[in-house]
Amino acid sequence: GGWGVRSAEFANKIIPGGMGSGNEEPLVLARRLVAQRCLYGVDKNPFAVNLAKLSLWLVTLAKDRPFTFLDHALKCGDSLVGLTRREIGNFGKDSIENLPLIKLIKEKVDRAKSYRAEIQALDTRTDQDAENNVTRLKLAEQELEDTRLTGDVAVGAFFAGAGKNKKEQTEIKEEYSALVREWRKNYVLNYEAKNPQLKLQAISEKLRTEEKPIIPFNWEIEFPEVFDRENSGFDAIVGNPPFAGKNTTINSNPEGYLHWLKEIHPESHGNSDLVAHFFVRAFTILRKDGCFGLIATNTIAQGDTRSSGLRFICQNGGTIYNAQKRVKWPGLAAVVVSVINIIKGSYKKTKNLDGRATSKITAFLFHAGGNENPSVLLANANKSFVGSYVLGMGFTFDDSNPDATPIAEMHRLIAENPRNAECIFPYIGGEEVNSSPTHAHHRYVINFGEMSEAEAREYPDLMKIVEEKVKPERAKLNQNTADGRRRAQKWWLWGRYTPALFRAIAQCDRVLVIPCGATVHCAFAFLPANCVFSHALAVFALPTYSTFCTLQSRIHEIWARFFGSSMKDDLRYTPSDCFETFPFPEDWETTPTLEAIGKEYYEFRADLMIRNNQGLTDTYNRFHDPDERDSDILKLRELHSKMDRAVLDAYGWTDISTDCEFLLDYEEDTLAPSPSEGEGSKRGKKKPWRYRWNEETHDEVLARLLDLNQKRHEEENLGGKHAEKKAKTKDKKNKKSRKSKTSPSTQSNGQQLDLWGE
């Protein structure tokens, strides 16, 4: 449309004799000119490069003229693996000899650029024009051969050192550098340099032809006219880069590829999707005020992918001016993508987010908040903990685990010597919390706290069990690490003790917990404080129903799902990411409304689970099932919305609706059914329905929470709380920790625990 017309008008001014004669269409000629002069493309797949040429040939096809010449502009290579002109010139540089390496490269690139300029000067009107362009491109490529070869060797040195230690990597780099120095020295002095050159060519050939080959692409060398101008770089970039998670990236590329990406993008994360690196690459090769538009996985604004890509771009001068977060991919594949446009510089006009005008688009693709991860809030300090890491089933009494000691033996030991009960505690993990209707424990654990070996031997019956069942396993640990040595040497102690947790819950009758391993549902529950909580639980020293109300609400759930780590499609609740950063409403711990609705919801749910003999997982499976019509489940949904309303009102967000609908958490590709399955079957896999807010409400709440987190963090900084916290931490480190013969929880409560819950 308009783009083609403007191109035609521009071309009419610069083509001698106007836009052609006879029956030739000006628009077609303009397209040919633009394709030959202005368009560039790179792909590591040669077939994709040829397909792009074919597409452009069809678009620019003109009567009685050869195909548009494109070989100089559409090239094969890995867009993410390559070096700058200076990096190539500095590889193997010898400061003593002071060889004019950079100057030599510049001269060659300048000659190549002149040949390329001749190719771009005019349209390919005749077969002779096409042949002349082939010759010019060949001459240009010859000028770049030596520079390209040096770049291959430099890249080859990196990948040859992959998986090796630092010393070996340095030796490989020096070996390759020495070959380059010898070759360049002979070249400059006009000596024959066949032997080192053959070795360099062998390195390049190996890099490009291995089972998982790499074809480096040095942007500044391959397209010199783009990067040799003032305000260098591309004016615009469009593309559909590949999506690939960490494991796919590792398995599809040679060893060291992930490390290469982290080297060239130092603020990136190894768990990022590959598409984030293409975003950063596009941003770095843009000129100032240039723009790019890329299609991305719909997780581009989440987690490590966001941090590696959009966050980096927004924090380094890029501005997102248009974004569509969820676009259904056309065709049969059930894929949802994001489409994002970014300018390298500021954008003064109104931005567009999912079709709505906005003054701001953050790296989260929200209209409010910042680009960085939410900050830890000191108001939430010392309230959340991960349970204890026992490291050794030999510590436990459990009838369901052959590595543990039978519970009957525990009873016998306590009957013979009641003092043994001082170091035996109920032990509970995530499975019991999710599966048992009453969250009942079925295991016990020996706990020597922080005792010395001599102190622990004052309980000989228990020490004998640990010495027989734990010590041999601890001896097998890798003792090259500090943790391995400590755990092997102090085999009678748990792998990681949590004294801060025991201190925090010492005065509590109950605590709030949530499984922090992979779990389908975000579900909190109260447990007695006189238990040992496994590392599979996050524990909160917050016994009130108002706490439960706030954390169980959808407001906190969407925060936890967005910022918590994930395994497959499940939630992994990490207190540092989900709780410590969460901006609670004002006075949330003392708000009567939150306390009342939290109590009503919790007691109804507890009674429902007991009556149905179902745990949290089964109960919430029914809660999110669109076919479930049981009156009690309908009541639970109603109470959940009532709880959400109370929490939203506590924030002052009365304009946000609590209406829910059954939506899929993610789309699934339709799998071919087996002979026994019907058409379109999902192979028996249950669809990931969730009774939740729509995406608009979800994003609005997240945006407001992010904005609130940023404001709270700034307020804490202004109030000097960070300095105060730092001073307290330093003071604690200077105090010698006290060791007790009994668990801190037992000592603080001043009473022996009821081991059997009677």
C-alpha positions in Angstrom: 0.0 0.0 0.0 1.5 3.3 1.2 5.0 1.8 1.6 5.0 0.7 -2.0 3.9 4.1 -3.3 6.4 6.0 -1.4 9.1 3.6 -2.6 8.0 4.2 -6.2 8.1 8.0 -5.8 11.6 7.7 -4.3 12.7 5.4 -7.1 11.3 7.7 -9.8 13.7 10.4 -8.6 16.9 8.3 -8.6 16.5 6.0 -11.6 17.8 7.5 -14.8 15.0 8.0 -17.3 12.2 7.7 -14.7 10.5 4.5 -13.6 10.7 2.7 -16.8 9.0 2.8 -20.1 6.4 0.9 -22.1 4.2 -1.5 -20.1 6.5 -1.8 -17.1 4.8 -1.0 -13.8 6.6 1.6 -11.6 5.5 -0.3 -8.5 7.2 -3.5 -9.7 10.4 -1.7 -10.5 10.3 0.1 -7.1 10.0 -3.3 -5.4 13.0 -4.6 -7.3 15.1 -1.6 -6.3 14.1 -1.8 -2.7 14.8 -5.6 -2.6 18.2 -5.1 -4.1 19.2 -2.0 -2.1 17.4 -2.1 1.2 16.5 -5.6 2.3 18.7 -8.0 4.2 18.2 -11.4 5.7 20.1 -14.1 7.6 19.1 -17.6 8.5 21.2 -20.6 9.7 19.2 -22.9 7.4 20.2 -22.7 3.7 16.8 -23.8 2.7 15.2 -20.9 4.5 17.6 -18.5 2.7 16.6 -19.9 -0.7 13.0 -19.8 0.2 13.3 -16.1 1.1 15.0 -15.5 -2.3 12.2 -17.3 -4.1 9.5 -15.3 -2.2 11.2 -12.0 -3.2 11.7 -13.1 -6.8 8.0 -13.7 -7.0 7.1 -10.4 -5.5 9.6 -8.5 -7.7 9.1 -10.5 -10.9 9.2 -8.2 -14.0 8.5 -9.0 -17.6 11.5 -9.6 -19.8 13.9 -9.1 -16.9 16.1 -11.6 -14.9 15.4 -12.3 -11.3 16.3 -9.5 -8.8 19.9 -10.1 -7.6 19.8 -10.9 -3.9 22.8 -13.1 -3.2 24.7 -10.2 -1.6 21.8 -9.4 0.9 20.3 -12.8 1.9 23.0 -14.9 3.6 23.4 -18.1 5.6 24.8 -18.0 9.1 24.0 -18.1 12.8 22.7 -14.6 13.7 23.8 -15.1 17.3 27.3 -16.3 16.8 29.8 -13.8 15.3 32.2 -11.0 16.2 32.6 -7.3 15.5 35.3 -6.0 13.2 37.4 -4.8 16.2 37.0 -8.2 18.0 38.3 -10.0 14.9 41.2 -7.5 14.5 42.2 -8.0 18.1 42.3 -11.8 18.1 45.9 -12.9 18.0 47.1 -9.3 18.2 50.7 -9.0 19.3 51.3 -5.6 20.8 55.1 -6.0 20.5 55.1 -6.4 16.8 52.4 -3.8 16.5 51.1 -5.2 13.2 48.5 -2.9 11.5 45.7 -5.5 11.9 42.7 -3.3 12.2 43.9 -1.1 9.3 44.4 -4.2 7.2 40.8 -5.4 7.9 39.4 -2.0 7.2 41.1 -1.8 3.8 39.7 -5.2 2.7 36.2 -4.4 4.0 36.3 -1.0 2.2 37.1 -2.7 -1.1 34.3 -5.2 -0.5 32.0 -2.4 0.3 32.8 -0.7 -3.0 31.9 -3.9 -5.0 28.7 -4.2 -3.0 27.8 -0.6 -3.8 28.1 -1.3 -7.5 25.7 -4.2 -7.0 23.2 -2.0 -5.3 23.5 0.9 -7.7 21.0 -0.2 -10.4 18.3 -2.7 -11.0 19.3 -6.0 -12.7 17.8 -5.2 -16.1 19.6 -7.7 -18.3 21.3 -11.1 -18.0 24.6 -9.3 -18.5 23.7 -7.2 -15.4 23.1 -10.3 -13.4 26.5 -11.8 -14.6 28.3 -8.6 -13.7 26.7 -8.7 -10.2 27.8 -12.3 -9.7 31.4 -11.2 -10.6 31.2 -8.2 -8.2 29.9 -10.3 -5.4 32.7 -12.9 -5.9 35.3 -10.1 -5.7 33.7 -8.7 -2.6 33.7 -12.2 -1.0 37.3 -12.7 -1.8 38.2 -9.5 0.0 36.4 -10.8 3.1 37.8 -14.3 3.1 40.8 -13.6 5.4 38.7 -11.5 7.9 36.0 -14.2 7.9 38.6 -16.9 8.4 40.1 -15.1 11.4 36.6 -14.7 12.9 36.0 -18.4 12.4 39.2 -19.3 14.3 38.4 -16.9 17.1 34.9 -18.5 17.5 36.4 -21.9 17.1 38.8 -21.2 20.0 35.8 -20.5 22.2 33.9 -23.7 21.3 37.0 -25.9 21.3 37.4 -24.9 25.0 33.8 -25.7 25.9 33.6 -28.1 28.8 37.3 -27.7 29.7 38.8 -25.9 32.7 40.0 -22.4 32.6 43.7 -23.3 32.1 42.9 -25.6 29.2 40.7 -22.9 27.6 43.5 -20.3 27.9 45.9 -22.8 26.3 43.6 -23.4 23.3 43.0 -19.7 22.8 46.8 -19.0 22.9 47.4 -21.9 20.4 44.8 -20.5 18.0 46.1 -17.0 18.5 49.6 -18.0 17.7 48.6 -19.5 14.4 46.8 -16.3 13.5 49.8 -14.1 14.5 52.1 -16.2 12.4 49.8 -16.1 9.4 49.2 -12.4 9.6 52.9 -11.6 10.1 53.8 -13.5 7.0 51.0 -11.9 5.1 52.0 -8.4 6.0 55.6 -9.1 5.2 54.6 -10.8 1.9 55.9 -14.2 2.9 54.3 -17.4 1.9 52.0 -18.5 4.7 50.5 -21.7 3.5 51.2 -23.9 6.5 49.5 -21.7 9.2 46.8 -20.8 6.7 46.0 -24.5 6.1 45.7 -25.0 9.9 43.4 -22.1 10.2 41.2 -23.3 7.3 41.1 -26.7 9.0 39.8 -25.1 12.2 37.2 -23.2 10.2 36.1 -26.3 8.3 35.8 -28.3 11.5 33.6 -25.6 13.1 31.3 -25.4 10.0 31.0 -29.1 9.3 30.7 -30.9 12.6 27.6 -32.9 13.6 26.2 -29.7 15.1 27.9 -27.1 12.9 28.2 -23.4 13.6 28.4 -21.0 10.7 29.5 -17.7 12.3 27.9 -14.5 11.0 29.9 -11.3 11.5 27.3 -8.6 10.9 29.7 -5.7 10.5 31.8 -7.7 8.0 29.0 -9.3 5.9 27.0 -6.1 5.5 29.6 -3.3 5.8 27.5 -0.6 4.1 25.0 -0.9 7.0 27.5 -0.5 9.7 30.1 1.9 8.1 27.7 4.8 7.9 27.1 7.5 10.5 24.6 6.3 13.1 25.3 2.7 12.0 23.0 -0.2 12.1 19.7 -1.2 10.5 16.7 1.1 10.2 14.2 -1.6 10.8 14.1 -5.3 11.5 11.2 -7.7 11.3 11.3 -11.4 12.0 9.9 -14.6 13.5 12.8 -15.9 15.5 12.8 -19.5 16.8 11.4 -20.3 20.3 13.5 -22.8 22.2 13.8 -23.5 26.0 17.1 -24.2 27.7 17.2 -28.0 27.1 16.2 -27.6 23.4 18.9 -25.0 22.9 21.5 -27.2 24.6 20.5 -30.4 22.6 20.3 -28.6 19.3 23.7 -26.9 19.3 27.3 -27.8 20.1 28.6 -27.8 23.6 29.3 -24.3 24.9 26.5 -22.6 22.9 24.5 -21.6 25.9 27.7 -20.2 27.5 28.4 -18.3 24.3 25.0 -16.6 24.6 25.6 -15.6 28.2 29.0 -14.2 27.2 27.7 -12.0 24.4 24.7 -11.0 26.5 26.2 -10.7 30.0 22.9 -9.9 31.8 21.1 -12.9 30.3 20.1 -16.0 32.1 20.8 -19.6 31.1 17.1 -20.6 31.6 15.9 -17.9 29.2 14.1 -18.9 26.0 16.3 -18.5 22.9 14.0 -15.9 21.5 15.2 -13.4 24.1 18.7 -13.5 22.6 17.3 -12.7 19.2 15.5 -9.7 20.7 18.8 -8.4 22.2 20.7 -9.1 19.0 18.1 -7.2 17.0 18.3 -4.3 19.4 22.2 -4.2 19.2 22.3 -4.1 15.4 19.7 -1.3 15.1 20.8 2.2 14.5 19.6 4.9 16.9 15.9 5.6 16.4 15.6 2.4 14.4 12.7 0.0 15.1 12.1 -3.7 15.1 9.1 -5.9 15.3 9.4 -9.5 16.2 7.1 -12.4 17.0 7.9 -14.1 20.3 6.7 -16.9 22.6 4.0 -15.6 24.9 6.4 -16.1 27.8 8.7 -13.3 26.5 7.5 -11.0 29.3 7.9 -13.6 32.1 10.7 -14.9 34.3 14.3 -15.3 33.0 13.2 -14.8 29.4 11.9 -11.3 30.2 14.9 -10.5 32.3 17.3 -11.5 29.5 15.4 -9.8 26.7 12.8 -7.1 27.3 14.2 -6.0 30.7 17.7 -5.5 29.2 16.4 -3.6 26.2 14.1 -1.3 28.3 16.9 -0.6 30.7 19.4 0.3 27.9 17.5 2.9 25.9 14.8 0.8 24.2 11.1 1.7 24.3 8.3 -0.7 23.6 5.7 1.3 21.7 3.3 -1.5 20.5 2.6 -4.9 21.9 0.0 -7.6 21.5 0.5 -10.1 24.3 -1.6 -13.0 23.1 -2.1 -13.6 19.4 -3.5 -16.9 18.2 -1.2 -18.3 15.5 -3.1 -18.8 12.3 -3.6 -22.4 11.3 -4.2 -25.7 13.1 -1.4 -25.5 15.7 -2.8 -24.3 19.1 0.0 -21.7 19.6 -0.3 -18.3 21.2 2.4 -15.8 20.5 3.3 -12.2 21.3 4.0 -9.5 18.8 6.2 -6.7 20.0 7.5 -3.5 18.4 10.5 -1.6 19.9 12.4 1.6 19.0 16.0 2.2 20.0 15.4 5.5 21.6 12.4 7.4 23.1 8.9 7.3 21.6 6.9 10.5 22.1 3.6 9.4 20.7 0.9 7.3 22.4 1.8 3.7 22.8 -0.5 0.8 22.0 -0.9 -2.2 24.3 -3.4 -4.9 23.1 -5.3 -2.3 21.1 -5.5 0.2 23.9 -3.8 3.6 24.1 -1.3 3.9 27.0 1.5 6.2 28.0 3.8 3.3 29.1 4.6 -0.3 28.3 7.0 -2.1 30.6 9.1 -5.1 30.1 6.3 -7.1 31.7 4.0 -5.8 28.9 2.0 -4.0 31.5 0.9 -0.3 31.5 2.3 0.3 35.0 5.2 -0.6 37.2 8.9 -0.9 36.4 11.0 -3.2 34.2 13.0 -4.9 36.9 11.9 -7.8 39.0 10.0 -6.8 42.1 12.1 -5.8 45.1 12.2 -7.6 48.4 10.2 -5.7 50.9 11.7 -5.4 54.4 8.1 -5.3 55.8 7.9 -9.0 54.9 11.2 -10.0 56.5 11.5 -12.9 58.9 8.0 -14.1 58.3 8.5 -16.8 55.6 10.9 -19.8 55.6 11.6 -22.9 53.7 11.5 -26.0 55.9 14.4 -28.1 57.1 16.5 -30.2 54.7 17.0 -33.4 56.7 19.1 -35.2 54.0 18.8 -38.8 55.1 15.8 -41.0 55.5 17.7 -42.7 58.2 16.6 -39.9 60.5 13.0 -40.8 60.1 10.5 -43.2 61.5 8.1 -44.2 58.7 6.3 -47.4 58.0 6.0 -46.6 54.2 9.8 -46.2 53.6 12.2 -49.2 53.8 15.1 -46.8 54.5 13.4 -45.5 57.6 12.9 -47.1 61.0 9.4 -48.6 61.7 7.2 -46.5 64.0 6.7 -49.4 66.3 10.5 -49.3 67.0 10.1 -45.6 67.9 7.4 -46.4 70.4 9.6 -49.1 71.9 12.5 -46.7 72.3 10.4 -44.1 74.0 8.8 -46.6 76.3 12.2 -47.9 77.4 13.7 -44.4 77.8 11.2 -41.5 77.7 14.1 -39.1 77.3 14.3 -40.2 73.6 11.1 -38.2 73.0 13.0 -35.0 73.5 14.6 -35.5 70.1 11.8 -37.1 68.1 9.2 -34.8 66.4 6.3 -35.2 64.0 7.6 -34.7 60.4 5.4 -33.4 57.6 6.0 -32.5 54.0 4.1 -31.3 50.9 2.4 -34.6 50.1 0.6 -34.9 53.4 -0.5 -31.3 53.2 -2.0 -31.8 49.7 -3.3 -35.4 50.1 -4.7 -35.7 53.7 -8.1 -34.2 54.4 -6.8 -33.1 57.8 -3.1 -32.5 56.7 -2.1 -35.3 59.1 1.5 -36.4 59.4 2.5 -40.1 59.3 6.2 -39.7 59.9 8.5 -38.7 62.7 12.1 -37.5 62.6 15.1 -37.5 64.9 16.3 -34.0 65.5 19.6 -33.3 67.3 19.3 -29.6 66.5 22.8 -28.0 66.5 24.3 -30.4 69.1 27.9 -31.5 69.1 28.6 -35.2 68.6 29.2 -35.6 72.4 25.8 -34.0 73.2 24.0 -36.2 70.6 25.6 -39.3 72.1 23.7 -38.6 75.3 20.8 -40.2 73.3 22.5 -43.5 72.5 19.5 -45.3 71.1 18.8 -42.5 68.6 22.5 -42.0 67.8 22.9 -45.7 67.0 20.1 -45.5 64.4 21.6 -42.4 62.8 25.1 -43.8 62.9 24.0 -47.0 61.1 21.6 -45.5 58.6 22.9 -41.9 57.9 26.7 -41.9 58.4 27.5 -44.4 55.6 25.5 -42.4 53.1 27.0 -39.1 54.2 30.5 -40.6 53.7 29.7 -41.0 50.0 29.0 -37.3 49.5 31.3 -35.2 47.3 33.7 -33.6 49.8 35.2 -31.2 47.3 32.5 -28.7 48.3 32.1 -27.0 51.7 28.6 -28.4 52.1 29.7 -31.9 51.3 32.6 -31.8 53.8 30.4 -30.4 56.5 27.6 -32.9 56.0 30.0 -35.8 56.0 31.9 -34.6 59.1 28.7 -33.8 61.0 26.7 -36.8 59.9 24.4 -36.8 63.0 23.0 -33.3 62.0 20.5 -32.5 59.3 21.7 -31.4 55.8 20.4 -27.9 56.5 19.0 -26.8 59.9 16.7 -23.8 60.1 17.1 -22.1 63.5 15.5 -18.9 62.2 12.4 -20.8 61.4 12.3 -22.4 64.9 12.8 -19.0 66.6 10.1 -17.4 64.5 7.4 -20.0 65.3 8.4 -20.5 68.9 5.5 -18.4 70.2 2.9 -19.6 67.6 0.3 -22.3 68.2 0.0 -22.8 64.5 1.7 -21.8 61.3 0.6 -21.4 57.7 2.2 -23.6 55.0 2.1 -24.2 51.3 4.0 -27.0 49.4 7.0 -25.4 47.6 7.7 -28.4 45.3 5.8 -28.7 42.0 2.1 -28.4 42.8 -0.9 -27.9 40.6 -2.8 -25.6 42.9 -1.9 -22.7 45.1 -3.4 -23.8 48.4 -2.4 -22.8 51.9 -3.2 -24.7 55.2 -2.6 -24.3 58.9 -0.5 -26.8 60.8 0.5 -27.1 64.4 3.7 -25.3 65.2 5.2 -28.3 67.1 6.2 -30.2 63.9 9.3 -30.4 61.9 8.5 -29.1 58.4 10.4 -30.6 55.5 12.1 -28.6 52.8 9.1 -29.3 50.6 7.1 -26.8 52.5 7.2 -23.0 52.8 6.3 -22.0 56.3 4.9 -18.7 57.5 5.0 -17.5 61.1 1.6 -15.9 60.6 -1.2 -17.7 62.4 -4.1 -15.4 61.6 -7.0 -15.9 59.2 -6.4 -12.5 57.7 -3.0 -13.9 56.5 -4.7 -16.9 55.0 -7.3 -14.7 53.4 -4.7 -12.6 51.7 -2.4 -15.3 50.6 -5.2 -17.7 49.4 -6.8 -15.0 47.4 -6.4 -14.8 43.6 -4.5 -11.5 44.1 -1.6 -13.3 45.7 -2.0 -16.4 43.5 -1.4 -14.6 40.3 1.7 -12.9 41.8 3.0 -16.3 43.0 2.4 -18.0 39.6 4.0 -15.1 37.7 7.1 -14.8 39.8 7.5 -18.2 41.3 9.6 -20.8 39.5 7.8 -23.5 37.6 8.2 -27.1 36.7 6.2 -28.0 33.5 2.9 -26.2 34.2 3.0 -26.5 38.0 3.7 -23.8 40.6 6.8 -23.9 42.7 6.2 -21.5 45.5 9.5 -19.9 46.5 9.2 -17.5 49.5 11.9 -15.2 48.3 10.2 -14.6 45.0 6.5 -15.0 46.0 6.2 -13.7 49.5 9.1 -11.4 50.4 8.3 -9.2 47.3 4.5 -9.2 47.7 3.0 -5.8 48.6 0.3 -6.6 51.1 -2.6 -4.2 51.6 -2.4 -1.6 54.4 -3.1 -3.1 57.9 -3.8 -6.5 56.4 -2.9 -8.4 59.6 -5.5 -6.5 61.7 -8.4 -5.9 59.2 -11.6 -7.5 60.7 -13.1 -8.1 57.3 -10.2 -10.2 56.1 -10.1 -12.1 59.3 -13.8 -12.9 59.2 -14.0 -14.0 55.5 -10.7 -15.9 55.9 -12.1 -17.9 58.8 -15.4 -18.6 57.0 -13.6 -19.9 53.9 -11.0 -22.0 55.8 -13.5 -23.6 58.1 -15.9 -24.4 55.2 -13.1 -25.9 53.2 -11.8 -27.9 56.1 -15.2 -29.4 56.8 -15.8 -30.1 53.1 -12.5 -32.0 52.8 -13.3 -34.2 55.9 -16.8 -34.9 54.7 -15.6 -35.9 51.2 -12.4 -37.6 52.5 -10.5 -35.5 49.9 -7.3 -33.5 50.3 -6.5 -30.1 48.9 -5.5 -31.5 45.5 -8.7 -33.4 44.9 -10.8 -30.6 46.3 -9.3 -28.0 44.0 -9.4 -30.3 41.0 -13.2 -30.3 41.5 -13.1 -26.5 42.1 -11.6 -25.9 38.7 -13.6 -28.5 36.8 -16.2 -26.8 34.5 -18.4 -29.9 34.7 -18.5 -29.9 38.5 -22.0 -28.8 39.8 -21.9 -30.0 43.4 -23.5 -27.4 45.7 -20.6 -27.5 48.2 -18.1 -26.8 45.4 -20.3 -24.0 44.1 -20.3 -22.6 47.6 -16.5 -22.8 47.8 -16.3 -20.8 44.6 -18.6 -18.2 45.9 -16.6 -17.9 49.1 -13.4 -17.6 47.1 -14.9 -14.7 45.1 -16.0 -13.1 48.4 -12.5 -13.4 49.7 -11.1 -11.8 46.6 -13.5 -9.0 46.9 -12.4 -8.3 50.5 -8.7 -8.3 49.6 -9.2 -6.1 46.5 -11.2 -3.6 48.7 -8.4 -3.7 51.3 -6.1 -2.3 48.5 -8.8 0.2 47.6 -9.2 -1.4 44.2 -13.0 -1.4 44.2 -13.2 -0.9 40.4 -11.8 -4.4 39.7 -14.4 -7.1 39.2 -14.0 -10.5 40.8 -16.0 -12.3 38.1 -14.4 -15.6 37.1 -14.8 -18.0 34.1 -13.4 -21.4 33.2 -10.3 -20.7 31.0 -7.5 -22.9 29.8 -4.2 -22.2 31.6 -2.4 -23.0 28.3 -3.3 -24.3 24.8 -2.6 -27.8 23.8 -1.7 -29.2 20.3 -4.3 -31.7 19.1 -2.6 -35.1 19.2 -3.3 -37.9 16.7 -5.6 -40.3 18.5 -4.6 -43.9 19.1 -6.9 -46.6 17.5 -8.9 -46.9 20.7 -9.4 -43.1 21.0 -11.9 -40.9 19.3 -11.3 -38.2 16.8 -9.4 -35.2 18.3 -8.6 -37.1 21.6 -6.0 -35.6 23.9 -4.8 -39.2 24.8 -6.8 -39.0 28.0 -4.9 -35.9 29.3 -7.2 -33.7 31.3 -7.4 -30.2 29.9 -5.8 -27.5 32.1 -9.0 -25.7 33.0 -8.9 -23.1 35.8 -11.7 -21.1 37.3 -10.1 -17.8 37.2 -10.1 -14.1 36.2 -9.8 -13.3 32.5 -6.5 -12.1 31.2 -7.5 -8.4 31.3 -8.2 -8.5 35.0 -5.2 -10.7 35.7 -2.8 -8.2 34.0 -4.5 -5.2 35.6 -4.0 -6.6 39.1 -0.4 -7.6 38.3 0.4 -4.2 36.9 -1.0 -2.5 40.1 0.9 -4.9 42.4 4.2 -4.2 40.5 3.6 -0.5 40.8 2.8 -0.8 44.5 5.9 -2.9 45.1 8.1 -0.3 43.5 6.5 2.5 45.6 6.8 0.5 48.8 10.5 -0.3 48.1 11.2 3.4 47.5 9.4 4.3 50.7 11.5 1.8 52.6 14.7 3.2 51.1 13.7 6.8 52.0 12.9 5.6 55.5 16.3 4.1 56.0 15.0 0.6 56.7 17.6 -1.0 54.4 20.5 0.6 56.4 18.8 -0.4 59.7 18.4 -4.0 58.4 22.0 -4.2 57.3 23.3 -3.0 60.7 21.1 -5.6 62.5 22.4 -8.4 60.2 26.0 -7.4 60.8 25.4 -7.4 64.6 23.9 -10.9 64.5 26.9 -12.2 62.6 29.2 -11.0 65.4 27.3 -13.0 68.0 28.3 -16.6 68.7 25.4 -18.9 68.0 24.3 -20.9 71.0 23.9 -24.7 70.8 21.1 -26.5 72.6 20.6 -30.1 73.6 16.9 -29.9 72.5 15.1 -28.5 69.5 14.6 -24.7 69.8 10.9 -25.2 69.4 10.8 -27.6 72.3 12.9 -25.4 74.5 10.9 -22.3 73.7 7.6 -23.9 74.4 8.8 -25.3 77.6 6.9 -28.6 77.2 7.4 -32.0 75.6 5.5 -32.5 72.3 2.6 -34.9 72.0 4.2 -37.2 69.4 1.0 -39.1 68.6 -1.4 -36.2 68.5 -3.4 -37.5 71.4 
